[in-house]
Amino acid sequence: MSSIFRHSKSGQWIYQVYVPDPTTGRSKRVQRNLKTKSEHEARIRQREHDKRFDKLARSVEKKSHRLSFQIAEFLAERRKLVEQGFKSQNTLRTDVGVLKAFEREVLESLGDVPLATIRQSHIHAYKDTALEEGFLRDNGKRGGPVAPTTIALHLRHLKAFFSERSKFVRTNPVEGVEIPKNQKPSSESIPTGINWDNLIERLQEKALGDRIDIPFCLLYSLTRTGARIGELQHLKWKPTEDHERLKNHSKSYSVLTPDRTRMRILSKRIYRESLITQLEPVLSAIESLPAHSQTYVFGNPDTDLPYNYRAFSGRLDKVKEELNLPPSLTPHSLRHGFVTEMIRRTNGNLSLVGQYIGHTNQWMTEHYKHVIDDEQRDFVDLIMQ
C-alpha cells in the first residue's frame, strides 16, 4: 500500500511505496517527488503511480515464483552462508551441480514453470531418467546411466531445496520418493587376508624401492592409515592458511604436526588427530628426493600441487594385474581393507577403529563388518559340504 507525505523543507508532496525488487524479489522502498504542493493534485498522481507499480509488482511476483529464479535465490543464500562459515564449499558445489542438473531437466520438459507446479511425478521421472540415461548436460546430450548413490545425493539436496522454499510449494515433491540407499561394497572388491598382505608388500616395494614413486607412496600410506584418499592427497607438511590451525571451520584440511607423528585432520566438520608413526619411512623417503613438493606431502614436485586421482588409480591398476586382484578394486577399497583388517585384529572394537579413521558414529564402522560376516558364512558353507 502506498502513502504520500509533505516534504518538510520544499512543501512538495512525496509518493512512497514498497515494491518487490525485480532482481531479488525482496521488498524495497521507492519514493517519487509528485512535484506539487496541492494535496488534491497529489492524490490524483498517487493513484496513477499505484497503477504503474501494481503492474510491476504482479510481473515481479510472477517471475519470482519460477524455478530458475528460486534456484538462483537459493544458491545466492548458500554462498552467503559459506562466506559466514556456516556451510562448506563442498556443500555449495554439490548444491550448484544438483540444482543446475534439475533445472536443465525441467526447462527441457516443462519450461520455466512456477515452483508450485512441480509434482512428485516430475521427481520420479527425473530419478528414473537419470538411472536409465543419465543427467541432461549443457550440450543437450545425456552422460549415461548414473549410480543409485549419485541419484540419492541429488534427491537429498533437492529435498533440502524444496524444504527451504516451502512458502512457494504446498508439499515437498521429494517427500515419498524412495531415495536409494548406499550399497555395501562387494566383499570381492575388498582385499583381505593373504591378498591384503600381498597388496601391502607390493605397494611398499613400488613406493620405497630403488626409485621412490610418490603416487605409490600415497597408495601404500592408505593401507597403513585407512585415511580417505582426499585427506592424504591434500596432506600438507605444515599449515599454509590460518584456518588450518583451527579445530572448527567450514573448510577441510589435513596437515602434519611439527614432530610429524600425527596428522591433524578436519574433514566433514569433524576434527581428529591420527597417530602416523608408521609413515615415518615414507615421509623420510619423500624428503630425500632431490625435488619434492614443498607444500603437499604427496604433491607433484613440478607443480607443487596434489596429484590428480587418475595418477593413483592408474598405478593401482598395474598392481591389480600383477596380483590378479579384482578389477573392481579402487583406491578407496584400500580404506575398506584397512578398516576390515583392524576390526578383525582388534576383536571387533568398532569404537576404537571408527575413532581412528574419522567415523562420526559406530554404525558407520559396522558398515564395514559385513566382509567378515561374509567370510564366516563361506566358512560355515564349507563345513556343511
C-alpha positions as CSV (number, residue, x, y, z in Angstrom):
1,M,0.0,0.0,0.0
2,S,1.3,3.4,-1.0
3,S,1.3,6.7,1.0
4,I,2.1,10.3,0.4
5,F,3.6,12.9,2.7
6,R,4.7,16.5,2.5
7,H,8.4,17.3,2.4
8,S,9.3,19.4,5.4
9,K,11.5,21.9,3.5
10,S,10.2,22.2,0.0
11,G,6.5,21.7,0.9
12,Q,6.0,19.3,-2.1
13,W,4.2,16.0,-1.8
14,I,6.2,12.8,-1.9
15,Y,4.9,9.4,-3.0
16,Q,6.1,6.3,-1.2
17,V,5.5,2.6,-1.8
18,Y,7.2,-0.8,-1.1
19,V,7.6,-3.0,-4.2
20,P,9.4,-6.2,-4.9
21,D,12.9,-5.8,-6.4
22,P,13.0,-7.2,-10.0
23,T,16.4,-8.8,-9.4
24,T,15.9,-10.3,-5.9
25,G,12.1,-10.5,-5.4
26,R,12.5,-8.8,-2.0
27,S,10.6,-5.7,-1.0
28,K,12.3,-2.3,-1.3
29,R,11.1,1.2,-0.6
30,V,10.5,3.5,-3.6
31,Q,9.9,7.3,-3.3
32,R,8.9,9.7,-6.0
33,N,8.5,13.5,-5.9
34,L,5.0,14.3,-7.1
35,K,6.1,17.9,-7.8
36,T,3.1,19.6,-6.4
37,K,2.2,21.4,-3.3
38,S,-1.5,20.7,-3.7
39,E,-2.8,17.7,-1.7
40,H,-5.7,17.2,-4.2
41,E,-3.3,17.0,-7.1
42,A,-1.0,14.7,-5.1
43,R,-3.9,12.3,-4.5
44,I,-4.6,12.1,-8.2
45,R,-0.9,11.5,-9.1
46,Q,-0.7,8.8,-6.3
47,R,-3.5,6.8,-8.0
48,E,-1.6,7.0,-11.3
49,H,1.6,5.8,-9.6
50,D,-0.3,3.0,-7.9
51,K,-1.5,1.6,-11.2
52,R,2.1,1.6,-12.6
53,F,3.7,0.0,-9.5
54,D,0.9,-2.6,-9.2
55,K,1.6,-3.8,-12.7
56,L,5.3,-4.0,-11.8
57,A,4.7,-5.9,-8.6
58,R,2.5,-8.5,-10.4
59,S,5.2,-9.0,-13.0
60,V,7.9,-9.5,-10.4
61,E,5.8,-11.7,-8.3
62,K,5.1,-13.9,-11.3
63,K,8.8,-14.1,-12.1
64,S,9.9,-14.8,-8.5
65,H,7.8,-17.9,-8.3
66,R,9.5,-19.5,-11.2
67,L,12.0,-22.4,-10.8
68,S,15.1,-20.6,-12.3
69,F,14.5,-17.6,-10.1
70,Q,14.2,-19.7,-7.0
71,I,17.3,-21.7,-7.7
72,A,19.3,-18.5,-8.3
73,E,18.0,-17.1,-5.0
74,F,18.7,-20.3,-3.1
75,L,22.3,-20.5,-4.4
76,A,22.9,-16.8,-3.5
77,E,21.7,-17.5,0.0
78,R,24.0,-20.6,0.2
79,R,27.0,-18.5,-0.9
80,K,26.4,-16.1,1.9
81,L,26.3,-19.0,4.4
82,V,29.7,-20.2,3.0
83,E,31.2,-16.7,3.4
84,Q,29.9,-16.7,7.0
85,G,31.4,-20.1,7.7
86,F,28.1,-21.9,8.3
87,K,28.3,-24.0,5.1
88,S,31.3,-25.6,3.4
89,Q,32.5,-25.1,-0.2
90,N,31.9,-28.8,-0.9
91,T,28.2,-28.4,0.1
92,L,27.9,-25.4,-2.2
93,R,29.5,-27.1,-5.1
94,T,27.1,-30.1,-4.7
95,D,24.1,-27.7,-4.5
96,V,25.1,-26.0,-7.7
97,G,25.7,-29.2,-9.6
98,V,22.4,-30.8,-8.4
99,L,20.2,-27.8,-8.9
100,K,21.6,-26.9,-12.3
101,A,21.1,-30.5,-13.5
102,F,17.5,-30.4,-12.2
103,E,16.9,-27.0,-13.8
104,R,18.1,-28.2,-17.2
105,E,15.8,-31.2,-16.9
106,V,12.7,-29.2,-16.0
107,L,13.4,-26.5,-18.6
108,E,13.7,-29.2,-21.3
109,S,10.4,-30.9,-20.4
110,L,8.2,-28.2,-18.8
111,G,9.8,-24.8,-19.3
112,D,10.5,-22.3,-16.6
113,V,7.4,-23.2,-14.6
114,P,6.4,-21.8,-11.2
115,L,7.8,-23.9,-8.4
116,A,4.3,-24.9,-7.1
117,T,3.6,-26.8,-10.3
118,I,6.4,-29.3,-9.8
119,R,4.9,-32.6,-8.5
120,Q,6.1,-35.9,-7.1
121,S,5.6,-37.4,-10.6
122,H,8.2,-35.0,-12.0
123,I,10.7,-36.1,-9.4
124,H,10.0,-39.7,-10.2
125,A,10.6,-39.0,-13.9
126,Y,13.8,-37.2,-13.1
127,K,15.1,-40.1,-11.0
128,D,14.1,-42.8,-13.5
129,T,15.6,-40.9,-16.4
130,A,18.9,-40.4,-14.6
131,L,19.2,-44.0,-13.6
132,E,18.5,-45.2,-17.2
133,E,20.0,-42.5,-19.4
134,G,21.9,-40.0,-17.2
135,F,21.6,-36.3,-16.5
136,L,21.0,-33.8,-19.2
137,R,24.2,-31.8,-20.0
138,D,24.6,-28.2,-21.3
139,N,25.2,-29.6,-24.8
140,G,21.7,-31.3,-24.8
141,K,23.2,-34.8,-24.5
142,R,23.0,-37.2,-21.6
143,G,26.0,-38.6,-19.9
144,G,24.9,-42.2,-19.5
145,P,23.3,-44.0,-16.6
146,V,24.3,-42.8,-13.1
147,A,24.8,-44.9,-10.0
148,P,22.0,-45.2,-7.4
149,T,24.2,-43.4,-4.9
150,T,24.5,-40.4,-7.2
151,I,20.8,-40.0,-7.7
152,A,20.4,-40.5,-3.9
153,L,22.7,-37.5,-3.4
154,H,20.6,-35.4,-5.9
155,L,17.4,-36.3,-4.2
156,R,18.7,-35.4,-0.7
157,H,19.8,-32.0,-2.0
158,L,16.5,-31.4,-3.9
159,K,14.6,-32.3,-0.7
160,A,16.5,-29.6,1.2
161,F,15.9,-27.1,-1.6
162,F,12.1,-27.6,-1.6
163,S,12.0,-27.6,2.2
164,E,13.6,-24.1,2.3
165,R,11.2,-22.9,-0.4
166,S,8.2,-24.2,1.5
167,K,6.2,-20.9,1.1
168,F,6.2,-21.4,-2.7
169,V,5.0,-25.1,-2.7
170,R,2.1,-26.8,-1.0
171,T,4.0,-30.0,-0.2
172,N,7.6,-31.0,-0.8
173,P,7.5,-33.1,-4.1
174,V,10.5,-35.2,-3.0
175,E,8.7,-36.5,0.0
176,G,7.5,-40.0,-0.7
177,V,10.1,-40.6,-3.4
178,E,12.3,-43.6,-2.5
179,I,15.9,-42.5,-2.1
180,P,18.3,-45.3,-3.0
181,K,20.4,-46.4,-0.1
182,N,24.2,-46.7,-0.3
183,Q,25.0,-50.2,-1.4
184,K,27.6,-52.1,0.7
185,P,30.7,-52.7,-1.3
186,S,31.2,-56.2,-2.6
187,S,33.4,-58.3,-0.4
188,E,35.3,-59.3,-3.7
189,S,36.4,-55.6,-4.1
190,I,37.9,-55.5,-0.6
191,P,41.3,-57.2,-0.2
192,T,41.5,-59.3,2.9
193,G,43.8,-62.0,4.4
194,I,46.6,-63.1,2.2
195,N,45.5,-60.8,-0.6
196,W,45.7,-57.8,1.8
197,D,49.2,-58.8,3.0
198,N,50.4,-59.3,-0.6
199,L,49.0,-56.0,-1.7
200,I,50.7,-54.1,1.1
201,E,54.0,-55.8,0.4
202,R,53.8,-55.0,-3.4
203,L,52.8,-51.4,-2.8
204,Q,55.7,-50.9,-0.4
205,E,58.1,-52.3,-3.0
206,K,56.7,-49.9,-5.6
207,A,56.8,-46.9,-3.3
208,L,60.1,-47.3,-1.5
209,G,62.1,-49.4,-3.9
210,D,65.1,-48.3,-5.9
211,R,63.1,-45.4,-7.3
212,I,60.8,-43.5,-4.9
213,D,57.3,-43.1,-6.6
214,I,55.1,-40.5,-4.8
215,P,51.7,-41.7,-6.0
216,F,52.7,-45.3,-4.9
217,C,53.8,-43.8,-1.6
218,L,50.2,-42.4,-1.2
219,L,48.6,-45.7,-2.0
220,Y,50.9,-47.5,0.4
221,S,50.0,-44.9,3.1
222,L,46.3,-45.6,2.5
223,T,46.9,-49.2,3.6
224,R,48.7,-48.1,6.7
225,T,46.3,-45.4,7.9
226,G,42.9,-46.1,6.5
227,A,42.6,-42.4,5.7
228,R,40.3,-41.1,3.0
229,I,42.2,-40.6,-0.2
230,G,41.5,-36.9,-0.3
231,E,42.9,-36.5,3.2
232,L,46.3,-37.9,2.1
233,Q,46.1,-36.3,-1.3
234,H,45.9,-32.8,0.3
235,L,48.1,-33.6,3.3
236,K,50.5,-30.6,3.9
237,W,53.9,-30.6,5.6
238,K,52.8,-27.6,7.6
239,P,49.8,-25.1,7.7
240,T,49.8,-22.5,5.0
241,E,46.4,-20.9,5.8
242,D,45.0,-19.5,9.0
243,H,42.0,-21.9,9.2
244,E,44.4,-24.9,9.1
245,R,45.3,-24.1,12.8
246,L,41.6,-24.2,13.9
247,K,39.6,-27.3,15.1
248,N,36.3,-25.8,14.0
249,H,35.9,-24.4,10.5
250,S,33.8,-25.0,7.3
251,K,36.9,-25.7,5.2
252,S,38.5,-29.1,5.4
253,Y,42.3,-29.6,5.7
254,S,44.9,-32.2,6.6
255,V,48.4,-31.2,7.9
256,L,51.3,-32.9,9.8
257,T,52.1,-31.9,13.3
258,P,55.5,-30.3,13.8
259,D,57.0,-33.6,15.1
260,R,55.4,-35.5,12.2
261,T,54.0,-38.2,14.4
262,R,50.3,-37.2,13.8
263,M,48.0,-35.9,11.1
264,R,45.7,-33.1,12.1
265,I,42.5,-33.6,10.0
266,L,39.3,-31.6,9.7
267,S,37.0,-33.5,7.4
268,K,33.3,-33.2,7.1
269,R,33.4,-30.7,10.1
270,I,34.9,-33.5,12.3
271,Y,38.3,-32.8,13.7
272,R,40.7,-35.6,14.7
273,E,44.4,-36.3,15.2
274,S,45.7,-39.6,13.9
275,L,48.9,-41.2,15.1
276,I,51.0,-41.9,11.9
277,T,54.5,-43.0,13.2
278,Q,54.1,-46.0,10.8
279,L,54.5,-43.5,7.9
280,E,58.0,-42.1,9.0
281,P,59.8,-44.3,6.4
282,V,57.5,-42.9,3.7
283,L,58.0,-39.2,4.8
284,S,61.8,-39.6,5.1
285,A,61.9,-41.2,1.6
286,I,59.9,-38.4,0.0
287,E,62.1,-35.7,1.7
288,S,65.2,-37.4,0.4
289,L,64.2,-36.8,-3.2
290,P,66.2,-34.1,-5.0
291,A,62.8,-32.5,-5.9
292,H,59.6,-32.8,-4.0
293,S,56.6,-30.6,-3.3
294,Q,57.3,-28.1,-0.5
295,T,53.6,-27.7,0.3
296,Y,51.9,-31.2,-0.1
297,V,53.5,-34.4,1.3
298,F,52.3,-36.4,-1.7
299,G,52.3,-33.5,-4.2
300,N,53.7,-33.2,-7.7
301,P,57.2,-31.6,-7.5
302,D,56.7,-29.9,-10.9
303,T,53.6,-28.0,-10.0
304,D,53.6,-28.1,-6.1
305,L,50.0,-29.2,-6.3
306,P,48.4,-32.6,-5.3
307,Y,48.5,-35.3,-7.9
308,N,45.1,-36.0,-9.5
309,Y,43.0,-39.1,-8.8
310,R,43.9,-40.7,-12.2
311,A,47.6,-40.9,-11.2
312,F,46.8,-43.1,-8.2
313,S,44.1,-45.3,-9.9
314,G,46.5,-45.9,-12.9
315,R,49.3,-47.2,-10.7
316,L,46.8,-49.3,-8.7
317,D,45.6,-50.9,-12.0
318,K,49.2,-52.2,-12.6
319,V,49.4,-53.8,-9.2
320,K,45.9,-55.4,-9.7
321,E,47.1,-57.1,-12.8
322,E,50.3,-58.4,-11.2
323,L,48.5,-59.8,-8.1
324,N,45.4,-61.0,-10.1
325,L,43.1,-58.8,-7.9
326,P,39.5,-58.0,-9.0
327,P,39.0,-55.1,-11.4
328,S,36.5,-53.5,-9.0
329,L,39.3,-52.7,-6.6
330,T,39.8,-48.9,-6.3
331,P,42.0,-46.6,-4.2
332,H,39.0,-46.2,-1.8
333,S,39.0,-50.0,-1.4
334,L,42.3,-49.7,0.5
335,R,40.4,-47.8,3.2
336,H,37.8,-50.5,3.3
337,G,40.6,-53.2,3.5
338,F,42.3,-51.3,6.4
339,V,39.1,-51.0,8.4
340,T,38.2,-54.6,7.8
341,E,41.6,-55.8,9.0
342,M,41.6,-53.5,12.0
343,I,38.2,-54.7,13.1
344,R,39.4,-58.3,12.8
345,R,42.7,-57.6,14.7
346,T,41.1,-55.6,17.5
347,N,38.5,-58.4,18.0
348,G,35.6,-56.2,16.7
349,N,36.5,-53.0,18.6
350,L,34.3,-50.8,16.3
351,S,34.6,-47.7,18.6
352,L,38.5,-47.7,18.5
353,V,38.7,-48.3,14.8
354,G,36.0,-45.8,14.0
355,Q,37.6,-43.1,16.1
356,Y,40.9,-43.5,14.3
357,I,39.6,-43.3,10.8
358,G,37.2,-40.4,11.5
359,H,33.7,-42.0,11.6
360,T,31.1,-40.0,13.4
361,N,29.3,-43.0,14.8
362,Q,29.7,-46.7,15.4
363,W,27.1,-47.6,12.9
364,M,29.3,-46.3,10.0
365,T,32.1,-48.5,11.1
366,E,29.8,-51.5,11.4
367,H,29.0,-51.0,7.7
368,Y,32.5,-52.5,7.0
369,K,31.9,-55.5,9.3
370,H,29.8,-57.3,6.6
371,V,33.0,-58.5,4.9
372,I,34.0,-60.5,7.9
373,D,30.4,-61.8,8.2
374,D,30.6,-63.0,4.5
375,E,33.8,-64.9,5.3
376,Q,32.2,-66.6,8.2
377,R,29.2,-67.6,6.1
378,D,31.5,-69.0,3.5
379,F,33.3,-71.0,6.2
380,V,30.1,-72.4,7.5
381,D,29.0,-73.4,4.0
382,L,32.4,-75.2,3.6
383,I,31.7,-77.2,6.8
384,M,28.3,-78.2,5.6
385,Q,29.5,-79.6,2.3
